[in-house]
Amino acid sequence: MRLEEIVETKSGKVRLDSWISCRIDGISRARVQSSIRAGLVSVNGRVIDKASHNVKAGDKINCTISELQPLRAEPEDIYLDIVYEDEHVLVVNKPAHMVVHPAPGNATGTLVNAILNHCSLPMVTTTNEELLSDMDISDDELNSIEILSSRVSEAPIRPGIVHRIDKGTSGLLVVAKDEHAHAHLSAQFKQHSIERVYISLTCGVPPSTAGRIEVPIGRDPNNRIRMSAVSRTNNNSNAKYAASRYKVIENLAQGGFSLVEWRLETGRTHQIRAHAKYMGIPLLGDEVYGGTKSMAMSLLRTRASSSCHSQLMQLVSSLERPCLHALTLGFIHPHTGKNIRFSCPPPTDFAEILGQLRQISTKKVTKS
């Protein structure tokens, strides 16, 4: 695929990878970046190999998109926090910052690499590389994708991942260990019968103590790595139906923050993060959706006493992810037919900030 075009923009400088991505449908930003690094893009006749290169109005861009290369996943001895395991399913407490499965730029250190080692499975290659790119796809979109396949035998092996949670999100995730379990669990996700409960720390307090938000979610046209919750009057053909229920567990730090529980009715990409931003309560630590460190510190300065400023500021400044945790996961066991349910508390980074915000002030709203 080739692109030859002159930049026409009035918005000042724009990143080269971002500009190209916005002009070629169906191509991931990661693949565009790979093409740039491979020397397949020139600006005004000069090869540019930096994706961050800024282009401006009048620049002539010549670009060739490289062919897809299979992504190989090899078993890696990575620690897994296993909450439950039998011969059919595996429930894992995923740490924050771990990618679920290989993608361009994240070929190793993923949950899939760890699972292959734990289950003594061979090296595999992933298909559908375009979906496994720089941006997480939704549970709903993932169900129909066979993630792992053997290129040696051309026969499918244990399918493994049934759903995903964002790299920055911690918490519970179920893995299928055989094809029957994979099909059964995938059907439950498609029917939205899986129980998924998340907790988050938000900058600000929701307008009501509990509610339901039903706002479609689509890719943000101005930022490929971000989704956007859009009203029905907004003409976004890519937006898909999305519904979340929430309730406030605690008001924290004199109303500057809140502990909120979320229950998903659908499984869209970045659903909670996009809905929270739409409601005006971005997740603490979510730099992509508005819950920035500077916003958090601004809220804290007017609410926290000087005695706890230092520790709070240090915790916030060290936060490298949205404060979102997959707390509870419940589903029908694909072989026994029994309802099983698991819960795990949030990790240290989340718990420490929550504890500090409670020290400023806390007001219970509903039972967690």
ABEGO torsion letter per residue (X at the ends): XBBBBBBBBAAEBBBAAAAAAAABBGBBAAAAAAAAAAGABBBGGBBBABAABBBBBGBBBBBBBBBBBBBBBBBBBBBBBBABBBAABBBBBBBBGBBABBBBGBABGBAAAAAAAAAGBBBBBBBGAAABBABBBBAAAAAABBABBBAAAGBBBBAEBABBBBAABBEBBBBBABAAAAAAAAAAAAAGABBBBBBBBBBEBBABABBBBBBBBBBBAABAABBBBBBAABBBAABBBBBBBBBBABBBGGGABBBBBBBBABBBBGAAAAAAAAAGBBBBGBAAAGBBAAAAAAAAAAABBAAAAAAAAAAAAABABBBBBBABBBBBBAAAGBBBBBBBBBBAAAAAAAAAAAAABBBBABBX
